[in-house]
Amino acid sequence: MRVVFDTNIFISAFVIPGGNAEKAYLHAVRGAFELITSVAILTETANTLSTKFAWSHARIQELLRTISTTATVLKTRPYLDVLRDEPGNRILECALLAQADAIVTGDQHLLSLKEYQGVAIIKLADLLALIEQA
């Protein structure tokens, strides 16, 4: 299964130790699914960690290296204008280029779509349930 995490899933995975987002990320590390991300998603993640959580540049760079060892990182080009939320459009672009099975998010803009061009848009709890069933 090919999965794209929304920025907030990455943020939660590394800011809230022991939470469900971290559990999902660790499943990716162990190979339960293929994690796909993009330069745009990682850039937004880095910007959020810097501005909202005051992470240092060095700490952010280390995190991005860590994610890059687990996830396949794609270079996408902005072209979609489906959502008013621009970062949400970048998530969709990544998922389409990756031919992902699912986007995992807590973002209501994305969740309201339910699916986009064959890519399921699911909550974190749904992903964890799928992994447990496998």
Secondary structure, DSSP 8 states (H G I E B T S, - for coil): -EEEE-HHHHHHHHHSTTSHHHHHHHHHHTTSSEEEEEHHHHHHHHHHHHHHH---HHHHHHHHHHHHHHSEEE-------SSSSHHHHHHHHHHHHHT-SEEE---HHHHTTSEETTEEEE-HHHHHHHHHH-
